């Protein structure tokens, strides 16, 4: 089960990102997620880590680098607990077609043979991103951890 928890680290990189799209974004003007953001991501156990995002937002595409610091732990109930290591992760996602200030996504992953789903919701209000990411673990693990984050534009 430790591999399951270590595999969850890859999901943290998707905290603010959703499904990949191949739409051309080169001609579109910058969207509201464009820029560099800094803040904190928190787990339900109170652990937290610094996070920064360096994003490009063209059309509905949001791409960039997610940098996560040390200190975040994920408690997966009966499946154990693990510290999430610091890392830089490339990620991409799409904003809502109805509101380019909202990003919602569902991503499915296979972590050590176990199906894990991440349900992401985020919104940007001027210079602040508020987000939640529910990690939908198998029922035998217990309750699903929900990460929360607040990041501010540099």
C-alpha positions as CSV (number, residue, x, y, z in Angstrom):
1,X,0.0,0.0,0.0
2,X,3.0,2.3,0.4
3,X,3.3,2.3,-3.4
4,X,-0.3,3.5,-3.5
5,X,0.5,6.5,-1.3
6,X,3.7,7.3,-3.2
7,X,1.8,7.1,-6.4
8,X,-0.6,9.7,-5.1
9,X,2.3,12.2,-5.4
10,X,1.7,12.2,-9.2
11,X,-1.9,13.3,-8.5
12,X,-0.8,16.3,-6.5
13,X,0.7,17.7,-9.7
14,X,-2.8,17.7,-11.1
15,X,-4.1,19.7,-8.2
16,X,-4.9,22.6,-10.4
17,X,-4.9,20.9,-13.8
18,X,-7.3,18.7,-15.6
19,X,-7.5,16.7,-18.9
20,X,-5.0,17.4,-21.7
21,X,-6.3,19.0,-24.9
22,X,-4.6,19.4,-28.2
23,X,-6.4,22.7,-29.2
24,X,-4.2,25.4,-30.7
25,X,-3.8,28.2,-28.2
26,X,-1.1,30.2,-29.9
27,X,-3.4,32.9,-31.3
28,X,-5.7,33.3,-28.3
29,X,-5.2,36.1,-25.8
30,X,-4.0,35.4,-22.2
31,X,-6.7,34.1,-19.9
32,X,-7.2,34.7,-16.2
33,X,-5.0,31.8,-15.1
34,X,-2.0,33.3,-16.8
35,X,0.9,34.2,-14.5
36,X,2.9,33.1,-11.5
37,X,1.0,32.2,-8.3
38,X,2.3,31.3,-4.9
39,X,0.4,29.9,-1.9
40,X,-0.2,26.9,0.3
41,X,-1.9,23.5,-0.3
42,X,-3.3,21.8,2.8
43,X,-4.4,18.2,3.6
44,X,-7.2,17.3,6.0
45,X,-4.7,16.3,8.7
46,X,-3.4,19.9,8.8
47,X,-0.2,19.2,7.0
48,X,0.7,21.8,4.3
49,X,3.2,22.6,1.7
50,X,4.2,25.7,-0.3
51,X,3.0,25.5,-3.9
52,X,3.8,27.8,-6.8
53,X,2.3,27.7,-10.3
54,X,3.9,29.2,-13.4
55,X,1.0,29.2,-15.9
56,X,0.2,30.1,-19.5
57,X,-3.6,30.4,-20.3
58,X,-4.6,30.6,-23.9
59,X,-8.1,30.0,-25.0
60,X,-9.3,27.2,-22.7
61,X,-5.8,25.7,-22.3
62,X,-3.9,26.1,-19.1
63,X,-0.3,24.8,-19.1
64,X,2.7,25.2,-16.9
65,X,4.8,24.1,-14.0
66,X,3.5,23.1,-10.5
67,X,6.2,23.4,-7.8
68,X,5.4,21.6,-4.5
69,X,7.4,22.1,-1.4
70,X,7.9,19.6,1.5
71,X,5.5,19.1,4.4
72,X,2.3,17.6,2.9
73,X,1.1,14.2,4.0
74,X,-1.8,12.2,2.7
75,X,-3.7,10.0,5.2
76,X,-5.4,7.2,3.2
77,X,-7.0,5.6,6.2
78,X,-6.6,1.8,6.3
79,X,-4.2,2.1,3.3
80,X,-1.7,4.1,5.3
81,X,-0.1,7.6,5.3
82,X,2.8,9.0,3.4
83,X,4.8,12.2,3.1
84,X,4.6,13.7,-0.4
85,X,8.1,14.7,-1.6
86,X,8.9,18.2,-3.0
87,X,8.9,18.3,-6.8
88,X,8.3,20.2,-10.0
89,X,5.7,18.8,-12.3
90,X,4.6,19.8,-15.8
91,X,0.8,19.9,-16.1
92,X,-2.0,21.0,-18.4
93,X,-5.7,21.4,-18.3
94,X,-8.8,23.1,-19.7
95,X,-11.1,25.7,-18.2
96,X,-14.9,25.5,-18.5
97,X,-16.3,26.5,-21.9
98,X,-19.0,28.5,-20.1
99,X,-16.6,30.4,-17.7
100,X,-12.9,30.6,-18.2
101,X,-12.4,31.5,-14.5
102,X,-13.4,27.9,-13.5
103,X,-11.5,24.7,-14.0
104,X,-13.2,21.4,-13.2
105,X,-11.8,18.0,-14.1
106,X,-12.0,14.3,-13.2
107,X,-8.8,12.3,-13.8
108,X,-8.5,8.5,-13.4
109,X,-5.2,6.8,-12.5
110,X,-4.0,3.4,-11.9
111,X,-1.6,3.4,-8.9
112,X,0.0,0.1,-8.2
113,X,-3.0,-1.7,-9.7
114,X,-5.5,0.3,-7.7
115,X,-8.0,2.7,-9.4
116,X,-7.8,6.2,-8.0
117,X,-9.9,9.2,-9.2
118,X,-9.1,12.8,-8.5
119,X,-12.0,15.3,-8.7
120,X,-10.8,18.8,-9.1
121,X,-12.6,22.2,-8.8
122,X,-10.9,25.5,-8.9
123,X,-11.9,29.1,-9.5
124,X,-9.9,32.3,-10.0
125,X,-11.1,35.6,-8.7
126,X,-8.9,38.4,-10.1
127,X,-5.5,37.4,-8.5
128,X,-6.4,34.5,-6.3
129,X,-6.9,30.8,-7.1
130,X,-9.1,28.7,-4.7
131,X,-9.1,25.0,-5.3
132,X,-10.1,21.7,-3.9
133,X,-9.0,18.2,-5.1
134,X,-10.8,15.2,-3.7
135,X,-8.8,12.0,-4.0
136,X,-11.4,9.2,-4.4
137,X,-9.6,6.2,-2.9
138,X,-10.9,2.6,-2.9
139,X,-13.7,2.1,-0.3
140,X,-11.5,-0.2,1.8
141,X,-9.1,2.7,2.6
142,X,-11.8,4.7,4.4
143,X,-12.7,8.4,3.8
144,X,-11.3,10.3,0.8
145,X,-8.8,13.0,1.5
146,X,-9.6,16.5,0.1
147,X,-6.8,18.9,-0.5
148,X,-7.4,22.6,-0.4
149,X,-5.3,25.4,-1.8
150,X,-5.2,29.2,-2.1
151,X,-2.7,30.8,-4.3
152,X,-2.1,34.5,-5.1
153,X,-0.7,36.1,-8.3
154,X,2.8,37.3,-8.0
